[in-house]
Amino acid sequence: MSDVSTNSLSITFRKAVDSDISFLIALRKETMTEHLLTAGLMYTDEQHIARITEHFEDSYIICFKDVAIGLIKLAQSTGKWHIRQLQIAQEFQGKGLGTKLLALLQDKASQLHVPISLNVLFKNPAIKLYKRAGFVVVGENALEYQMLWRPK
């Protein structure tokens, strides 16, 4: 991951470390509880922690002006990338940061000729962001859409 700087938006990424877990728990609860409840899922603290620590090696903290504001968990394999989680603190949502982050990923994926996939809960409004970025629904399971973006 590298820096993104556009207009006055200066975004950096750093590898998540164990000391970030309390931030990640608060972030997950803030950004996901409503969507999980809408999907009929009630997570305990232990379940949130399990989700955060699963594939922790793929976790990057999103920083704005050196302040942690989000998380991207990105699995990168030779033939495909998969966004496992993308969460931005509510006070930073609606400011174009998600769009900029996806554009950065798509630029890098285009250079490597790899598609990007992700899953999104049915009623999570983030689906609008993903569709604007060119992701298309390619499948679904009981809880979520499976989406895919392919480089041109």
Secondary structure, 3 states (H helix, E strand, C coil): CCCEEECCEEEEEEECCHHHHHHHHHHHHHHHHHHHHHCCCCCCHHHHHHHHHCCHHHEEEEEECCEEEEEEEEEECCCCEEEEEEEECHHHCCCCHHHHHHHHHHHHHHHHCCCEEEEEECCCCHHHHHHHCCCEEEEECCCEEEEEECCC
